[in-house]
Amino acid sequence: MKYWLHRITGGDNALEFAHPLLFTHNYLSIGWSYLSKDAFVLDVKNRGEKAVDEAMQEAECGLPRNRWNLWRFVKGMTQGDIVVVPTWGEFSLFEIVDDEVLSNESMGVAIYKNWHGNMASRYKDGYFHNEDGNIIDLGFYRKVKPILLHIPREGYTDQELYSRMKIRQTNADISDLKESIEYAQRAFNEKRPINLKEQIVEDTAPKLLSLIEKLTNDIKFENLVGWYLESLGARVETPSKNESCTEDGDADKVAYFENIKTAIMVQVKKHEGMTDDWAVQQIKAFKANHNYSDYYTQMWVISSCEEYSEKALNEAEAVGVRLINGIEFARMILDAGLEGLNL
């Protein structure tokens, strides 16, 4: 499977027809109307670029460099290939449905309308003409199916893909940008525009978590959680163990956000691998045995673990405990910034 860039501007009087042909009827198009014969398509499929050269010389067009655009459209693109189609400030992704290439001889007239709904006419000369009688310079068509439409270039393309869409030629093999295209596709599906800060956090969080695991012990990890809550503007207390004995549950930190009258009770675990439901039981019991009537309350468990057990997940959902694993906490720290950290 290859990835292609393809513009649908075509030649004279083409765009107003090429656009609805693609976005309404799912036909990708290109110009070269003076070569538009089914026999030419078959010849190119059988003999490749030699057939293109001979046809152009016979038409007394010489051998223009842009003839490779036609060769790529007829012969290069194959079923299953992905086509990136740039338009004004956007781009769309399509998949080539089959290996059939239509010419003006085999293309149906019924769907050949411009974006105002005015139908083209096929004259005896074999060309399609618009309502003013002018030739529409489109000559070849391929059936495609849409994957994603109208993706904003700004926000969903990295530098390489953004730059490549500025090239002036009609089409190009851009298979080397496979990762960029797939990244843009995922970002658009998830409604997460490409963002420098977000990418820094995504790339840095695993390294930060590794340092936390290596350089902190239980106490330092609890203090790190306390520092994080303070960086958000909370007044943080550490309940004494006499106050939060096993029977009464346990909270390692309680953060008071005075402006919104909210208290967050946090159970902190320096774990590797998996954290079980005991942490949920501890924070649940702590809340049940402590009165915070002046505050709205939340229960959190922050663990350096990779994941929580299924039992912990079910219990947390049942009683309203937020579970934060190691990688999520690392992202939260990066999002807050590191100013004032001294552990």
C-alpha positions as CSV (number, residue, x, y, z in Angstrom):
1,M,0.0,0.0,0.0
2,K,1.2,3.5,-0.9
3,Y,0.3,7.0,0.1
4,W,-0.3,9.6,-2.6
5,L,-0.8,13.3,-2.7
6,H,-3.2,14.3,-5.4
7,R,-4.7,17.7,-6.4
8,I,-8.1,17.9,-8.1
9,T,-7.6,21.3,-9.7
10,G,-7.2,19.7,-13.2
11,G,-7.0,22.0,-16.2
12,D,-9.3,24.6,-17.7
13,N,-12.8,24.8,-16.2
14,A,-12.1,21.7,-14.2
15,L,-12.2,22.4,-10.5
16,E,-15.9,23.3,-10.3
17,F,-16.7,19.8,-11.6
18,A,-13.7,17.9,-10.0
19,H,-14.8,18.9,-6.5
20,P,-18.4,17.5,-6.6
21,L,-17.2,14.5,-8.5
22,L,-15.0,13.7,-5.6
23,F,-16.9,14.8,-2.5
24,T,-20.4,13.9,-3.8
25,H,-19.8,10.9,-6.1
26,N,-16.4,9.6,-4.9
27,Y,-14.5,9.9,-8.2
28,L,-10.9,11.2,-8.1
29,S,-10.0,13.0,-11.3
30,I,-7.1,14.4,-13.4
31,G,-6.9,16.5,-16.6
32,W,-5.3,15.5,-19.9
33,S,-8.7,15.4,-21.7
34,Y,-7.1,15.2,-25.1
35,L,-5.7,11.8,-24.3
36,S,-9.0,10.5,-22.7
37,K,-9.7,7.2,-24.4
38,D,-10.3,3.8,-22.9
39,A,-7.7,2.4,-25.4
40,F,-5.1,4.8,-23.9
41,V,-5.8,3.6,-20.4
42,L,-5.4,0.0,-21.5
43,D,-2.2,0.8,-23.3
44,V,-0.7,2.5,-20.3
45,K,-1.6,-0.4,-18.0
46,N,0.1,-2.8,-20.4
47,R,3.2,-0.8,-21.5
48,G,3.6,1.8,-18.7
49,E,5.4,5.1,-19.3
50,K,6.3,4.2,-22.9
51,A,2.7,4.3,-23.8
52,V,2.3,7.8,-22.3
53,D,5.4,9.1,-24.1
54,E,4.2,7.8,-27.5
55,A,0.7,9.2,-27.1
56,M,2.0,12.6,-26.2
57,Q,4.4,12.7,-29.1
58,E,1.7,11.6,-31.4
59,A,-0.5,14.5,-30.1
60,E,2.5,16.8,-30.8
61,C,2.8,17.7,-27.1
62,G,6.4,16.7,-26.7
63,L,7.5,15.1,-23.4
64,P,6.5,17.6,-20.7
65,R,7.8,16.8,-17.2
66,N,4.3,16.8,-15.8
67,R,3.3,13.7,-17.8
68,W,4.4,11.7,-14.8
69,N,1.4,12.9,-13.0
70,L,-0.8,11.1,-15.6
71,W,1.3,8.0,-15.4
72,R,1.0,7.9,-11.6
73,F,-2.7,8.4,-11.8
74,V,-3.4,5.6,-14.3
75,K,-0.6,3.1,-13.5
76,G,1.0,4.0,-10.2
77,M,-2.1,4.2,-8.0
78,T,-3.5,0.8,-7.2
79,Q,-6.4,-0.7,-5.2
80,G,-6.0,-0.1,-1.4
81,D,-3.7,2.9,-1.8
82,I,-4.4,6.0,0.3
83,V,-4.8,9.4,-1.3
84,V,-4.3,12.7,0.5
85,V,-6.3,15.4,-1.3
86,P,-5.5,19.0,-0.2
87,T,-8.1,21.7,-0.6
88,W,-8.4,25.2,0.8
89,G,-6.9,25.1,4.3
90,E,-7.9,21.4,4.6
91,F,-7.2,17.9,3.4
92,S,-9.1,14.7,3.0
93,L,-8.2,11.1,3.0
94,F,-9.5,8.6,0.4
95,E,-8.8,5.0,-0.4
96,I,-8.6,3.7,-4.0
97,V,-11.5,1.2,-4.4
98,D,-10.3,-0.8,-7.5
99,D,-7.8,-0.8,-10.4
100,E,-10.3,0.5,-13.0
101,V,-9.5,3.9,-14.6
102,L,-12.3,5.6,-16.5
103,S,-11.9,7.9,-19.5
104,N,-14.4,10.4,-20.9
105,E,-15.6,7.5,-23.1
106,S,-16.7,5.4,-20.1
107,M,-17.5,8.1,-17.5
108,G,-21.2,8.5,-16.9
109,V,-22.8,11.9,-17.8
110,A,-25.5,11.8,-15.1
111,I,-23.2,12.6,-12.2
112,Y,-21.1,15.2,-14.1
113,K,-22.3,18.4,-12.5
114,N,-20.5,21.5,-11.2
115,W,-20.9,22.7,-7.6
116,H,-23.9,24.8,-8.7
117,G,-25.7,21.6,-9.9
118,N,-25.3,22.5,-13.6
119,M,-24.7,19.4,-15.7
120,A,-21.9,19.0,-18.2
121,S,-22.5,17.8,-21.7
122,R,-20.5,15.4,-23.8
123,Y,-20.1,16.7,-27.3
124,K,-19.4,14.8,-30.4
125,D,-15.8,15.8,-30.1
126,G,-15.6,13.4,-27.1
127,Y,-14.9,16.2,-24.6
128,F,-17.1,17.3,-21.7
129,H,-18.3,20.9,-22.0
130,N,-19.7,23.2,-19.4
131,E,-22.9,25.3,-19.8
132,D,-21.0,27.9,-21.7
133,G,-19.8,25.4,-24.2
134,N,-16.2,25.5,-23.0
135,I,-14.2,22.3,-22.7
136,I,-13.7,20.9,-19.2
137,D,-10.1,19.7,-19.0
138,L,-10.7,16.5,-17.1
139,G,-10.0,13.2,-18.7
140,F,-9.5,10.3,-16.3
141,Y,-11.3,9.1,-13.2
142,R,-10.8,6.6,-10.3
143,K,-13.4,5.4,-7.9
144,V,-12.5,6.1,-4.2
145,K,-14.1,5.8,-0.8
146,P,-13.7,8.5,1.8
147,I,-11.8,7.8,5.0
148,L,-11.8,11.2,6.6
149,L,-13.0,14.5,5.1
150,H,-12.2,18.1,5.7
151,I,-9.3,17.8,8.2
152,P,-7.9,21.3,9.0
153,R,-4.3,21.5,7.9
154,E,-3.6,23.9,10.8
155,G,-3.6,21.8,14.0
156,Y,-3.5,18.3,12.4
157,T,-0.3,18.2,10.3
158,D,3.3,18.1,11.4
159,Q,5.9,20.2,9.6
160,E,6.8,17.5,7.0
161,L,3.2,16.8,5.9
162,Y,2.3,20.6,6.0
163,S,5.3,21.4,3.8
164,R,4.6,18.5,1.3
165,M,1.1,19.7,0.7
166,K,2.6,22.9,-0.7
167,I,4.3,21.2,-3.7
168,R,2.9,22.5,-6.9
169,Q,2.8,19.3,-8.9
170,T,-0.5,17.5,-9.3
171,N,0.4,14.3,-7.5
172,A,3.3,12.6,-5.8
173,D,4.2,9.4,-4.0
174,I,4.3,10.5,-0.3
175,S,4.7,7.0,1.3
176,D,7.6,8.3,3.2
177,L,5.1,10.4,5.2
178,K,3.0,7.3,6.3
179,E,3.6,8.0,10.0
180,S,2.7,11.7,9.6
181,I,-0.5,10.9,7.8
182,E,-1.5,8.2,10.3
183,Y,-0.7,10.5,13.2
184,A,-3.0,13.2,11.7
185,Q,-5.7,10.7,11.2
186,R,-5.6,9.5,14.8
187,A,-5.4,13.1,16.1
188,F,-8.5,14.1,14.1
189,N,-10.5,11.1,15.1
190,E,-9.6,11.8,18.8
191,K,-10.3,15.6,18.3
192,R,-6.8,16.2,19.7
193,P,-5.0,18.8,17.5
194,I,-1.3,18.5,17.3
195,N,0.1,20.7,20.1
196,L,3.7,21.3,21.1
197,K,3.0,21.2,24.9
198,E,0.9,18.1,24.6
199,Q,3.6,16.3,22.6
200,I,6.3,17.4,25.1
201,V,4.2,15.9,27.9
202,E,3.5,12.7,25.9
203,D,7.1,12.1,25.1
204,T,8.5,13.2,28.5
205,A,6.1,11.5,30.9
206,P,7.6,8.0,30.7
207,K,11.1,9.4,31.4
208,L,9.8,11.4,34.4
209,L,8.0,8.3,35.8
210,S,11.2,6.3,35.5
211,L,13.1,8.9,37.5
212,I,10.3,9.0,40.1
213,E,10.5,5.2,40.5
214,K,14.3,5.3,40.7
215,L,14.9,8.4,42.9
216,T,12.0,8.5,45.4
217,N,11.1,6.3,48.3
218,D,7.7,6.1,50.0
219,I,8.1,9.3,52.0
220,K,9.5,11.3,49.1
221,F,6.7,10.1,46.8
222,E,4.1,11.2,49.4
223,N,5.9,14.6,49.5
224,L,5.9,14.8,45.7
225,V,2.2,14.4,45.8
226,G,1.9,17.1,48.4
227,W,4.1,19.4,46.4
228,Y,1.9,18.8,43.3
229,L,-1.3,19.7,45.2
230,E,0.3,22.8,46.6
231,S,1.4,23.8,43.1
232,L,-2.3,23.9,42.2
233,G,-3.0,26.3,45.0
234,A,-4.1,24.0,47.8
235,R,-3.3,24.1,51.5
236,V,-2.0,20.6,52.1
237,E,-2.1,18.7,55.4
238,T,-0.6,15.4,56.4
239,P,-3.0,13.6,58.8
240,S,-1.1,12.0,61.7
241,K,-1.2,8.2,61.8
242,N,-2.9,8.3,65.2
243,E,-5.7,10.3,63.5
244,S,-5.9,8.0,60.5
245,C,-5.4,4.5,62.0
246,T,-6.2,1.4,60.1
247,E,-9.7,1.1,61.6
248,D,-10.5,4.6,60.5
249,G,-8.9,4.3,57.1
250,D,-5.9,6.2,55.9
251,A,-5.2,9.3,53.9
252,D,-1.6,10.5,53.3
253,K,-2.5,14.0,52.2
254,V,-5.6,16.2,52.4
255,A,-5.6,19.2,50.1
256,Y,-7.9,22.1,50.8
257,F,-8.9,24.4,47.9
258,E,-10.4,27.3,49.8
259,N,-11.7,29.2,46.8
260,I,-13.9,26.4,45.7
261,K,-14.5,24.9,49.2
262,T,-13.2,21.5,48.1
263,A,-11.1,19.0,50.1
264,I,-9.3,16.2,48.3
265,M,-8.3,13.2,50.4
266,V,-5.4,11.3,48.8
267,Q,-4.1,7.8,49.5
268,V,-0.5,7.6,48.1
269,K,1.1,4.3,47.0
270,K,4.7,3.9,45.8
271,H,4.1,0.7,43.9
272,E,5.5,-1.0,40.8
273,G,3.3,-3.1,38.6
274,M,-0.3,-3.2,39.9
275,T,-2.1,-1.6,42.9
276,D,-5.0,-3.5,44.4
277,D,-8.3,-2.5,46.0
278,W,-6.8,-2.0,49.5
279,A,-5.9,1.6,48.6
280,V,-9.5,2.2,47.7
281,Q,-10.7,0.6,50.9
282,Q,-8.4,2.8,53.0
283,I,-9.5,6.1,51.4
284,K,-13.1,5.1,51.5
285,A,-12.9,4.3,55.2
286,F,-11.0,7.5,55.9
287,K,-13.8,9.6,54.4
288,A,-16.5,7.7,56.3
289,N,-14.8,8.5,59.6
290,H,-13.8,12.1,59.1
291,N,-16.1,15.1,58.8
292,Y,-15.5,17.8,56.2
293,S,-18.9,19.4,56.3
294,D,-17.6,22.8,55.2
295,Y,-16.1,21.3,52.0
296,Y,-17.1,19.4,49.0
297,T,-15.0,16.2,49.2
298,Q,-13.2,14.1,46.6
299,M,-11.3,10.8,47.1
300,W,-8.1,10.1,45.1
301,V,-5.6,7.3,45.0
302,I,-2.3,8.3,43.4
303,S,0.1,5.3,42.7
304,S,3.3,5.0,40.8
305,C,1.9,1.7,39.5
306,E,1.4,0.8,35.8
307,E,-2.2,-0.2,36.4
308,Y,-4.9,-1.0,39.0
309,S,-6.5,-4.4,39.6
310,E,-9.9,-5.1,38.1
311,K,-11.3,-5.3,41.7
312,A,-9.8,-1.9,42.5
313,L,-11.3,-0.4,39.3
314,N,-14.7,-1.8,40.1
315,E,-14.6,-0.7,43.7
316,A,-13.4,2.8,42.8
317,E,-16.2,3.3,40.3
318,A,-18.8,2.1,42.9
319,V,-17.7,4.6,45.6
320,G,-16.5,7.5,43.5
321,V,-12.7,7.3,43.9
322,R,-10.4,8.7,41.3
323,L,-7.6,6.3,40.4
324,I,-4.4,7.9,39.1
325,N,-1.5,5.7,37.9
326,G,2.1,6.5,37.5
327,I,2.1,7.7,33.9
328,E,-1.0,9.9,34.5
329,F,0.6,11.5,37.6
330,A,3.8,12.2,35.6
331,R,1.7,14.0,33.0
332,M,-0.1,16.0,35.7
333,I,3.3,17.1,37.1
334,L,4.5,18.2,33.7
335,D,1.3,20.0,33.0
336,A,1.6,21.9,36.3
337,G,5.3,22.7,35.8
338,L,8.3,22.0,38.0
339,E,8.8,25.4,39.7
340,G,9.4,25.1,43.4
341,L,10.1,21.3,43.3
342,N,13.0,20.5,45.7
343,L,12.9,16.9,46.9
